Amino acid sequence: GCQGAELTSYYFPVDVTTEYLIKVKQHAFLRGIEISGTAVGNNFAIKDNARRNKQVADVKKWIDRAAILGAPHIRVFAGTAEGSPIEEAMKYCIQAMEEACDYAGSKGIFLGIENHGGIVAEPNDLLEIVKAVRSPWFGINLDTANFRTENPYADLIRIAPYAINVQMKAEIQPKGKPEEPADFLRLIGILRDANYQGYVALEYESAPDPYVAVPGLLKRMKESFAA
């Protein structure tokens, strides 16, 4: 009953071939499912040039694969500083992100930086990077659960205008407090107020069996959007 699916790179074969990607694309089309995007794991904040260049090359490889799949968006990370001052690590990230975005744009693919801890654990640092990267193919992959700040909902409001993809989770956890169920209606209100019109993917990371829990969460999400 979903319109699309986000196919994360982690779950593809390590040595994935063009033929395999085309087979996946064919299967999705025949099942009436749009491939909304894919997601990669990378670290653009590391100081070592050779290692950082390898990270950029790996992202470019998945840009090529996303183009074959017909995926319009790739979730990317900023990364962790690994001992460098955060200001320095942010410069590395911005430089690498611009190179990756130039390549992604040549394929018609957006890159969305996720609020995923590391050097973007706080909204100010995330927004500084987003405003510094000079590319029309760049924005935020908004993860509803990843701010562990004192007021995550308020911080999501700040980044929502830059969202180009959204991953919604069933929980949220303010700083110093236990995890609690996410307020889907409040999250959807934040997206609507920001005039967000893209995909919203359920990203399931909870403890219960996903084959039992996911259908109910999808139903709840759909009812919340309808409301």
C-alpha positions as CSV (number, residue, x, y, z in Angstrom):
1,G,0.0,0.0,0.0
2,C,3.0,2.3,-0.3
3,Q,3.8,4.7,-3.1
4,G,7.5,4.1,-3.0
5,A,10.4,2.6,-1.1
6,E,13.8,3.9,-0.1
7,L,16.4,1.2,-1.0
8,T,19.4,1.6,1.3
9,S,22.7,0.7,-0.2
10,Y,23.7,-1.3,2.9
11,Y,21.3,-4.1,1.9
12,F,22.5,-4.5,-1.7
13,P,25.2,-7.1,-2.5
14,V,28.7,-5.7,-1.9
15,D,29.6,-6.4,-5.6
16,V,26.3,-5.2,-7.0
17,T,26.2,-5.2,-10.8
18,T,24.3,-3.1,-13.3
19,E,22.3,-6.1,-14.2
20,Y,21.2,-6.6,-10.6
21,L,20.2,-2.9,-10.3
22,I,18.1,-3.1,-13.5
23,K,16.4,-6.3,-12.2
24,V,15.5,-4.4,-9.0
25,K,14.2,-1.5,-11.0
26,Q,12.1,-3.8,-13.1
27,H,10.6,-5.5,-10.1
28,A,9.7,-2.2,-8.4
29,F,7.9,-1.0,-11.6
30,L,5.9,-4.2,-11.9
31,R,4.9,-4.0,-8.3
32,G,3.8,-0.3,-8.7
33,I,6.5,1.0,-6.4
34,E,8.5,4.1,-7.1
35,I,12.1,4.0,-5.9
36,S,12.1,7.2,-3.8
37,G,15.9,7.1,-3.2
38,T,18.8,5.3,-1.7
39,A,21.1,6.0,1.3
40,V,24.8,5.6,1.8
41,G,27.2,5.7,4.8
42,N,30.1,8.1,4.4
43,N,32.4,10.4,6.4
44,F,33.2,13.7,4.7
45,A,34.7,15.2,7.9
46,I,37.9,13.3,8.1
47,K,41.2,15.2,7.8
48,D,43.2,12.7,5.7
49,N,42.9,13.7,2.1
50,A,43.3,10.2,0.7
51,R,40.7,8.7,3.0
52,R,38.3,11.6,2.4
53,N,38.7,11.3,-1.4
54,K,37.9,7.6,-1.1
55,Q,34.7,8.5,0.7
56,V,33.8,10.9,-2.1
57,A,34.6,8.3,-4.7
58,D,32.3,5.8,-3.0
59,V,29.4,8.3,-2.9
60,K,30.0,9.0,-6.7
61,K,29.8,5.2,-7.3
62,W,26.3,5.2,-5.6
63,I,25.3,8.2,-7.6
64,D,25.9,6.2,-10.7
65,R,23.9,3.3,-9.2
66,A,21.0,5.6,-8.2
67,A,20.9,6.9,-11.8
68,I,20.4,3.3,-13.0
69,L,17.7,2.7,-10.4
70,G,16.0,5.9,-11.2
71,A,16.3,7.1,-7.6
72,P,16.1,10.9,-7.4
73,H,17.7,11.3,-4.0
74,I,20.6,9.9,-1.9
75,R,20.9,10.3,1.9
76,V,24.5,11.2,2.8
77,F,26.2,11.9,6.1
78,A,28.4,14.8,7.2
79,G,30.5,12.4,9.4
80,T,32.6,12.6,12.5
81,A,35.6,14.8,13.1
82,E,38.0,12.1,14.4
83,G,39.9,14.5,16.6
84,S,39.9,17.6,14.4
85,P,38.3,20.8,15.7
86,I,34.7,20.9,14.5
87,E,35.3,24.1,12.5
88,E,38.1,22.3,10.6
89,A,36.0,19.2,10.1
90,M,33.1,21.3,8.7
91,K,35.4,22.8,6.1
92,Y,36.5,19.3,4.9
93,C,32.8,18.3,4.8
94,I,31.7,21.3,2.8
95,Q,34.5,20.8,0.2
96,A,33.7,17.1,-0.2
97,M,30.0,17.7,-0.3
98,E,30.4,20.3,-3.1
99,E,32.4,17.9,-5.2
100,A,29.8,15.1,-4.7
101,C,26.9,17.5,-5.4
102,D,28.5,18.6,-8.7
103,Y,28.7,15.0,-9.8
104,A,25.2,14.2,-8.5
105,G,23.7,17.3,-10.3
106,S,25.2,16.1,-13.6
107,K,23.1,12.9,-13.1
108,G,20.0,14.8,-12.0
109,I,20.2,13.4,-8.4
110,F,19.8,15.3,-5.1
111,L,22.0,14.7,-2.1
112,G,20.4,15.2,1.3
113,I,22.6,15.6,4.4
114,E,21.1,13.9,7.4
115,N,20.9,15.3,10.9
116,H,22.8,12.3,12.1
117,G,25.0,13.2,15.0
118,G,28.8,13.7,14.5
119,I,29.5,17.3,13.4
120,V,25.8,17.9,12.7
121,A,24.4,16.8,16.0
122,E,23.2,20.4,16.6
123,P,21.0,22.3,14.2
124,N,23.3,25.4,14.0
125,D,26.2,23.3,12.6
126,L,23.9,21.5,10.2
127,L,22.4,24.7,8.9
128,E,25.9,26.3,8.6
129,I,26.9,23.4,6.2
130,V,23.7,23.5,4.3
131,K,24.1,27.3,3.7
132,A,27.7,27.0,2.8
133,V,27.5,24.2,0.1
134,R,26.9,25.9,-3.2
135,S,24.7,23.5,-5.1
136,P,21.1,23.5,-6.2
137,W,21.2,19.7,-5.8
138,F,21.7,19.8,-2.0
139,G,19.4,19.9,1.0
140,I,18.6,18.1,4.2
141,N,17.5,14.6,4.7
142,L,15.3,15.2,7.7
143,D,15.4,12.4,10.2
144,T,12.6,13.0,12.8
145,A,14.4,11.1,15.6
146,N,18.0,12.1,15.3
147,F,18.1,15.4,17.3
148,R,18.8,14.4,20.9
149,T,18.5,18.1,22.0
150,E,16.4,19.7,24.7
151,N,13.6,20.4,22.2
152,P,13.9,18.2,19.1
153,Y,10.5,19.4,17.7
154,A,11.7,23.0,17.8
155,D,15.0,22.1,16.1
156,L,13.1,20.1,13.4
157,I,11.1,23.3,12.7
158,R,14.4,25.1,12.0
159,I,15.7,22.6,9.5
160,A,12.4,21.7,7.8
161,P,12.5,24.5,5.2
162,Y,15.7,22.8,3.8
163,A,14.3,19.3,3.7
164,I,14.3,17.4,0.4
165,N,13.6,14.0,1.9
166,V,12.2,12.9,5.2
167,Q,12.7,9.7,7.2
168,M,10.1,9.4,9.9
169,K,10.6,7.2,13.0
170,A,8.3,5.9,15.6
171,E,10.2,7.4,18.6
172,I,11.8,10.7,19.6
173,Q,14.2,11.3,22.6
174,P,14.7,14.8,24.1
175,K,18.1,15.3,25.8
176,G,18.2,13.7,29.3
177,K,14.8,12.1,28.9
178,P,13.7,8.5,28.0
179,E,12.7,7.7,24.5
180,E,9.0,8.4,23.9
181,P,6.5,7.7,21.0
182,A,6.8,10.4,18.3
183,D,3.9,12.7,17.8
184,F,3.1,12.0,14.2
185,L,0.5,14.8,13.9
186,R,3.0,17.3,15.3
187,L,5.7,16.1,12.9
188,I,3.4,16.3,9.9
189,G,2.3,19.8,11.0
190,I,6.0,20.8,10.9
191,L,6.4,19.5,7.4
192,R,3.2,21.1,6.1
193,D,4.2,24.5,7.7
194,A,7.5,24.3,5.8
195,N,5.6,23.5,2.6
196,Y,7.4,20.2,2.3
197,Q,6.1,18.2,-0.7
198,G,8.5,15.3,-1.1
199,Y,8.6,11.7,0.1
200,V,8.2,10.6,3.8
201,A,9.8,7.2,4.4
202,L,9.1,5.2,7.5
203,E,12.5,4.3,8.8
204,Y,12.0,1.5,11.3
205,E,14.6,0.9,14.1
206,S,12.4,-0.2,16.9
207,A,12.7,-3.4,18.9
208,P,9.5,-5.3,18.0
209,D,9.4,-7.6,15.0
210,P,9.1,-5.2,11.9
211,Y,6.8,-7.7,10.1
212,V,4.4,-7.2,13.0
213,A,5.0,-3.5,13.8
214,V,5.5,-1.8,10.4
215,P,2.0,-2.3,8.9
216,G,0.5,-0.7,12.0
217,L,2.9,2.2,11.9
218,L,2.3,2.8,8.2
219,K,-1.5,2.8,8.9
220,R,-0.9,5.3,11.7
221,M,1.2,7.5,9.4
222,K,-1.4,7.5,6.6
223,E,-4.2,8.3,9.0
224,S,-2.2,11.1,10.4
225,F,-1.4,12.6,7.0
226,A,-5.1,12.3,6.1
227,A,-6.1,14.1,9.3
